[in-house]
Amino acid sequence: MLQFIYSIIGFVIALGILVAIHEFGHFWVARKLGVKVLKFSVGFGKAIWSRTASDGTVYALGAIPLGGYVKMLDEGEGDVAEEDLPRAFNRQPLWKRSLVVLAGPMFNFLFAIAAYSLVFAGGVEGLTPVVGKVVEGSVAEADGFRQGDTLLSVDGRTLNSWQEQRLYLFSKALARKTVYYDVKTEDGQQVQRALNLANVPMSKIDARLVAGGIGLIGWFPEVPAIIDTVVSGKPAASVGLQQGDLITEIDGEAVNGWGDVVRLISASPGKAVALSFSRNGLTESIFITPEAAMVGEQKIGRIGISVQAIEVPKDRLVNVNYGLMESLYRGTETTWMMSVLTLRMLAKMVTLEISSKNISGPITIAQYAGKSAQIGFTSFILFLAIVSVSLGVLNLLPIPVLDGGHLLYYFIEAITRKPVSEKVMIMGQQVGILLLFLLMSLAVYNDLGRLFN
């Protein structure tokens, strides 16, 4: 219940901030270009707060925190006084109207740049870039990577932490490129290794790309196979497993740590396995059938247990931070890479190269909002930056109803030298609403699938 409350609060705060930034972009540029703004609202429905400024602009908070809008003076939405005609939006030259529409997504990108820059300047804690395991039969193993390798750089980009390579590898995997690592081996030799990302199946280009698709797992201390919590109603609870039990063997294979538990249980969805555990110095054996759950396109087994937390040695942790200008550069670069990555993912989904299950909707966003808010300020800021980029990219798609649809109309107007007819605009809006409805339906369907899995 507490997690649900955090999710709702985090979602409302995140959406309110990002909508306010997006709409403020339209508002600020419109006023700077001489367009009269009648109302600036964050949220829809009946206003729970409003104030009218001296210039007549109404500022409001709507009761439904699921969007927002800027209402500008426009002859298409009502009569306009003679003296106000020069300030009507529809009377503005094409370049002014285009800038006003473009401003919303651009402010989302600017916010993301500022958020990433702030995080980079403040410092990000991560693990040292040391390979803890190379998955057998993986792309990484085929290309010569070995346990104990220290990854120094990728394509000349210095790696200060394990996490720094993830976004770059994601973009290169989508582009089916080969990347080049400078590596220090466990015996101290410095070598270069090529990692051919074209060999990574498209179905494995998802959030688990580095470990699940490429086969590189960062070093992490071995976690003992001691159960911390047992989820009520799940297979582990039904067979009597308890907190503190030490799992020693699964289907005849010795368990040396929590990683073995995850590997062996995940590999047996819906299939009964023999499990041995130690409790109070006594060893017991049971049979347990893991539930089947979908993670992306892969079916895995789960029994409803979690692991005890352990402390990572200080010499395996790094805090990466940069100066002001370097942080700004990296913030801009990260925003650009995220934007291109989002577009490529959408294009691959349209061509059916990547599963549409990667699309997330409001339920997943709310869950991440709540979790990131619980973790801390930095995590929540990073979450806002990611969603802000997605919001900016989505709004630039050439779909009527979105900002990109209006820009498409203006592009046609620039070529034909006359505005798009009202009939075409109405038809475009209907198509746009249908497309957005289908997209949202797919996103919610994916959310519900993740929730119940």
C-alpha positions in Angstrom: 0.0 0.0 0.0 2.8 2.4 0.9 4.5 1.7 -2.5 1.2 2.4 -4.2 1.0 5.8 -2.4 4.6 6.6 -3.4 3.8 5.7 -7.0 0.7 8.0 -7.2 2.5 10.9 -5.4 5.6 10.5 -7.5 3.6 10.3 -10.8 1.6 13.4 -10.0 4.6 15.4 -9.0 6.6 14.2 -12.1 3.8 14.8 -14.5 3.1 18.2 -13.0 6.7 19.3 -13.3 7.2 18.1 -16.9 3.8 19.4 -18.2 4.5 22.8 -16.5 7.9 23.0 -18.3 6.5 21.9 -21.6 3.6 24.4 -21.5 5.9 27.2 -20.1 7.9 26.8 -23.3 4.9 27.6 -25.4 3.8 30.4 -23.0 7.2 32.1 -22.7 8.1 32.1 -26.4 4.5 33.2 -27.4 4.8 36.3 -25.1 8.3 37.1 -26.2 7.1 37.1 -29.9 4.1 39.3 -29.1 1.3 36.8 -29.0 -1.4 37.4 -26.4 -1.8 34.5 -23.9 -5.3 34.2 -22.4 -4.6 31.3 -20.0 -1.8 29.1 -18.7 -3.0 26.0 -16.9 -1.3 23.0 -15.4 -3.9 20.3 -15.2 -7.4 20.0 -16.7 -10.9 20.4 -15.4 -12.2 22.8 -12.8 -9.5 25.1 -11.4 -8.5 24.5 -7.8 -6.5 27.7 -7.9 -6.3 30.6 -10.3 -5.0 34.1 -10.5 -5.5 36.8 -13.1 -2.4 38.9 -13.8 -2.5 42.7 -14.6 -2.2 41.9 -18.4 -5.4 39.7 -18.2 -3.5 36.4 -18.4 -5.1 33.7 -16.2 -2.8 31.3 -14.4 -4.5 28.1 -13.1 -4.1 24.7 -11.5 -6.7 22.2 -12.8 -8.2 19.5 -10.7 -7.1 16.7 -13.0 -3.3 16.6 -13.0 -2.9 14.8 -16.3 -1.8 17.5 -18.6 -2.0 21.2 -19.2 -2.4 23.8 -21.9 -1.7 27.4 -23.0 -4.7 29.2 -24.5 -3.7 32.0 -26.9 -5.8 34.7 -28.6 -6.9 33.2 -31.9 -9.7 34.1 -34.3 -10.4 30.4 -34.9 -11.5 30.1 -31.2 -13.8 33.2 -31.0 -14.2 36.8 -31.8 -11.1 39.0 -31.4 -11.3 42.8 -30.7 -10.0 45.0 -33.5 -7.2 46.4 -31.4 -6.0 42.8 -30.4 -5.8 41.4 -33.9 -2.1 42.1 -34.3 -1.5 39.9 -31.2 -3.7 37.0 -32.3 -1.8 33.7 -32.9 -3.3 33.0 -36.3 -2.3 36.5 -37.5 1.4 35.8 -36.8 3.9 35.0 -39.6 4.7 31.3 -40.2 8.1 31.5 -38.5 6.6 32.9 -35.3 3.9 30.3 -35.1 6.5 27.5 -35.7 8.7 28.8 -32.9 5.8 28.9 -30.5 4.8 25.3 -31.3 8.4 24.1 -31.3 9.1 25.7 -27.9 7.3 23.1 -25.8 9.4 20.1 -26.8 12.6 22.3 -26.8 12.0 23.2 -23.2 11.6 19.5 -22.4 15.1 18.9 -23.9 16.5 21.9 -22.1 15.2 20.6 -18.8 16.8 17.2 -19.5 20.1 18.9 -20.3 19.9 20.9 -17.0 18.9 17.8 -15.0 21.7 15.6 -16.4 24.2 18.4 -16.0 23.2 18.9 -12.3 23.6 15.2 -11.6 27.0 15.0 -13.4 28.2 18.0 -11.4 27.0 16.6 -8.1 28.5 13.2 -8.7 27.1 9.8 -9.5 28.1 6.7 -7.5 28.8 3.5 -9.4 30.8 0.3 -9.6 34.3 0.2 -11.0 34.3 -1.0 -14.7 35.5 -4.5 -14.0 34.0 -7.6 -15.6 32.8 -10.0 -13.0 31.4 -12.6 -15.3 31.2 -13.3 -19.1 28.1 -15.3 -20.0 28.9 -18.6 -21.6 28.1 -18.6 -25.3 27.5 -14.9 -25.4 28.7 -12.2 -27.9 31.2 -10.9 -25.3 32.8 -14.4 -24.9 33.0 -14.9 -28.6 34.8 -11.5 -29.0 37.4 -12.4 -26.3 36.2 -10.7 -23.1 37.2 -12.4 -19.9 36.4 -12.3 -16.2 38.6 -9.8 -14.4 39.0 -7.5 -17.4 39.0 -3.8 -16.5 37.3 -1.7 -19.2 39.3 1.4 -19.7 37.5 3.0 -22.6 35.0 2.3 -25.4 35.7 4.0 -28.8 38.0 6.4 -27.0 35.4 7.3 -24.3 37.0 6.9 -20.9 34.9 4.6 -18.6 35.1 5.7 -15.0 32.3 3.4 -13.9 30.5 0.3 -15.2 27.2 2.2 -15.7 28.8 4.8 -18.1 28.9 2.4 -21.1 25.2 1.4 -21.0 23.6 4.2 -23.0 26.4 4.3 -25.6 26.2 0.5 -26.1 22.4 0.7 -26.5 22.7 3.3 -29.3 25.4 1.3 -31.0 23.5 -2.0 -30.8 20.5 -0.4 -32.4 22.8 0.9 -35.2 24.3 -2.6 -35.5 27.9 -1.3 -35.1 31.2 -2.6 -33.8 32.7 -0.9 -30.8 36.3 -1.0 -29.6 37.4 -1.4 -26.0 40.7 -0.6 -24.4 41.0 -3.3 -21.8 43.5 -4.1 -19.0 43.5 -7.9 -18.4 43.6 -9.5 -15.0 47.4 -10.1 -15.4 48.0 -6.4 -16.2 48.3 -6.4 -20.0 46.6 -3.6 -22.0 44.8 -4.8 -25.1 42.1 -3.7 -27.5 39.0 -5.8 -28.1 36.3 -5.4 -30.7 32.7 -6.1 -29.7 30.5 -6.7 -32.7 27.0 -5.5 -31.6 25.5 -6.6 -34.9 25.6 -10.2 -33.4 23.3 -9.2 -30.6 19.7 -10.4 -31.4 17.3 -7.5 -31.8 15.0 -9.1 -29.3 17.6 -8.7 -26.7 18.1 -5.0 -27.1 16.3 -3.9 -24.0 17.0 -2.7 -20.5 19.1 -5.8 -19.9 21.3 -5.3 -23.0 24.7 -5.4 -21.4 24.1 -8.5 -19.3 21.4 -10.3 -21.2 22.2 -9.4 -24.8 26.0 -8.8 -24.8 26.9 -11.2 -21.9 29.0 -8.8 -19.8 28.2 -8.7 -16.1 29.9 -6.2 -13.9 31.8 -7.3 -10.8 29.7 -7.5 -7.7 30.5 -9.3 -4.4 29.1 -12.8 -4.3 25.8 -12.6 -2.5 25.1 -15.5 -0.1 22.0 -17.6 -1.0 20.2 -16.6 2.2 16.6 -15.8 1.9 15.6 -12.4 3.3 11.9 -12.2 2.6 9.3 -14.7 1.4 6.3 -13.4 -0.5 3.0 -14.6 0.8 1.0 -16.7 -1.7 4.0 -17.5 -3.9 5.6 -21.0 -4.3 8.3 -20.4 -1.7 5.7 -19.6 1.0 3.5 -22.6 0.0 6.4 -25.1 0.6 7.4 -23.5 3.9 10.7 -21.7 3.0 11.5 -19.0 5.6 13.6 -16.0 6.2 17.2 -17.0 7.0 17.1 -20.3 5.1 20.4 -20.9 3.2 19.8 -22.6 -0.2 22.5 -25.1 -0.8 21.5 -27.2 -3.9 19.0 -27.0 -6.7 18.3 -30.1 -8.9 21.5 -31.7 -7.8 23.7 -28.6 -8.6 25.5 -27.0 -5.8 24.6 -23.4 -5.0 27.5 -21.1 -4.3 25.7 -17.8 -4.2 22.5 -16.0 -5.0 23.4 -15.8 -8.7 23.1 -19.6 -8.9 19.7 -19.4 -7.3 18.5 -16.9 -9.8 20.0 -18.8 -12.8 18.6 -22.2 -11.8 15.1 -21.0 -10.7 14.8 -18.7 -13.8 15.6 -21.7 -16.1 12.6 -23.8 -14.7 9.3 -21.9 -15.3 6.4 -24.3 -14.5 8.8 -27.2 -13.9 9.2 -28.8 -10.4 12.8 -28.7 -9.1 14.4 -30.3 -6.1 15.7 -27.7 -3.6 17.9 -28.3 -0.6 18.4 -25.7 2.2 19.9 -25.4 5.6 18.0 -24.2 8.6 19.4 -24.1 12.1 22.2 -26.4 11.1 19.9 -29.0 9.6 19.6 -29.7 5.9 16.1 -30.3 4.4 15.0 -31.0 0.8 11.7 -30.1 -0.9 10.2 -30.0 -4.4 9.1 -26.6 -5.6 7.5 -25.4 -8.9 8.5 -21.9 -10.0 5.8 -19.7 -11.4 6.2 -18.6 -15.1 6.7 -14.9 -15.7 7.5 -13.0 -18.8 10.6 -10.6 -18.8 10.5 -9.0 -22.3 10.2 -11.9 -24.7 11.7 -14.4 -22.3 9.8 -16.7 -20.0 11.5 -17.2 -16.6 10.7 -18.9 -13.3 10.1 -17.2 -10.0 9.3 -18.5 -6.5 8.7 -15.3 -4.5 11.9 -14.8 -2.5 14.3 -11.9 -2.1 18.0 -11.7 -1.0 19.6 -10.1 2.0 21.4 -6.8 1.2 25.2 -6.8 1.4 27.7 -4.0 1.5 29.9 -3.3 -1.5 33.6 -2.8 -0.6 34.6 0.9 -0.8 37.5 0.1 -3.2 34.9 -1.2 -5.7 32.8 2.0 -5.7 33.6 5.2 -7.6 32.0 8.6 -7.4 32.1 10.2 -10.9 31.6 14.0 -11.1 32.7 16.7 -13.5 33.3 20.4 -13.6 30.6 22.9 -14.8 31.5 22.9 -18.5 32.2 19.2 -18.7 28.9 18.5 -16.9 27.0 20.7 -19.3 28.7 19.0 -22.3 27.9 15.5 -21.0 24.3 16.6 -20.1 23.8 17.8 -23.7 25.4 14.7 -25.1 23.3 12.4 -23.0 20.1 14.2 -23.9 21.0 13.9 -27.6 21.8 10.2 -27.3 18.6 9.6 -25.4 16.6 11.4 -28.1 18.2 9.6 -31.0 17.8 6.3 -29.1 14.1 6.9 -28.5 13.5 7.6 -32.2 15.4 4.6 -33.3 13.5 2.4 -30.9 10.2 3.7 -32.2 11.3 3.1 -35.8 12.4 -0.4 -35.0 9.1 -1.1 -33.4 7.2 0.2 -36.4 9.2 -2.1 -38.7 8.6 -5.0 -36.2 12.4 -5.4 -35.6 11.9 -4.8 -31.8 9.0 -5.9 -29.7 6.3 -3.3 -29.0 6.4 -4.6 -25.4 9.2 -2.1 -24.8 6.6 0.7 -24.8 5.6 1.8 -21.3 2.5 3.6 -20.1 1.3 5.5 -17.1 1.3 2.5 -14.7 5.0 1.7 -15.3 5.9 5.4 -15.2 4.1 5.8 -11.9 5.9 2.8 -10.5 9.3 4.2 -11.5 8.4 7.6 -10.3 7.5 6.2 -6.8 10.6 4.0 -6.6 13.0 6.8 -7.8 11.4 9.2 -5.3 12.0 6.7 -2.5 15.6 6.1 -3.5 16.5 9.8 -3.4 16.7 13.2 -5.1 19.3 12.2 -7.7 17.3 9.1 -8.9 14.2 11.2 -9.2 16.0 13.9 -11.2 17.4 11.3 -13.5 13.9 9.8 -13.9 12.5 13.2 -14.8 15.2 13.8 -17.3 14.5 10.4 -19.1 10.7 11.1 -19.2 11.3 14.7 -20.3 13.3 13.5 -23.3 10.6 11.0 -24.2 7.9 13.7 -23.9 9.9 16.0 -26.1 10.5 13.3 -28.8 6.9 12.1 -28.7 5.5 15.6 -29.2 7.7 16.2 -32.2 6.3 13.2 -34.1 4.3 14.3 -37.2 1.0 13.2 -35.7 -1.9 15.7 -35.8 -2.9 16.8 -32.3 0.7 16.8 -31.2 3.2 19.7 -31.7 4.8 17.7 -34.5 1.5 17.6 -36.3 1.2 21.4 -36.2 4.7 21.7 -37.5 3.8 19.4 -40.3 0.9 21.6 -41.3 3.2 24.6 -41.2 5.7 22.8 -43.4 3.0 22.2 -46.0 1.9 25.8 -45.7 5.5 26.9 -46.3 5.6 24.9 -49.6 2.1 25.6 -50.9 2.0 29.3 -49.7 -1.4 28.8 -48.1 -2.7 27.3 -44.8 -4.0 23.7 -44.7 -7.7 23.7 -45.1 -10.0 23.3 -42.1 -11.4 20.0 -43.5 -7.9 18.5 -43.8 -7.1 19.7 -40.3 -10.2 18.1 -38.8 -9.5 14.8 -40.6 -5.9 15.0 -39.4 -7.1 15.5 -35.8 -9.4 12.4 -36.0 -6.5 10.3 -37.3 -4.2 11.7 -34.7 -6.6 11.0 -31.8 -7.0 7.4 -33.1 -3.3 6.8 -33.3 -2.7 8.2 -29.8 -5.6 6.1 -28.5 -4.0 3.0 -30.0 -0.6 3.9 -28.7 -1.9 4.5 -25.2 -4.0 1.3 -25.3 -0.8 -0.7 -26.2 1.2 1.1 -23.4 -1.5 0.3 -20.8 -1.8 -3.3 -22.0 2.0 -3.7 -21.6 1.8 -2.1 -18.2 -0.8 -4.5 -17.0 1.2 -7.4 -18.4 4.2 -6.3 -16.4 2.1 -5.7 -13.3 0.5 -9.1 -13.3 3.8 -10.9 -14.1 
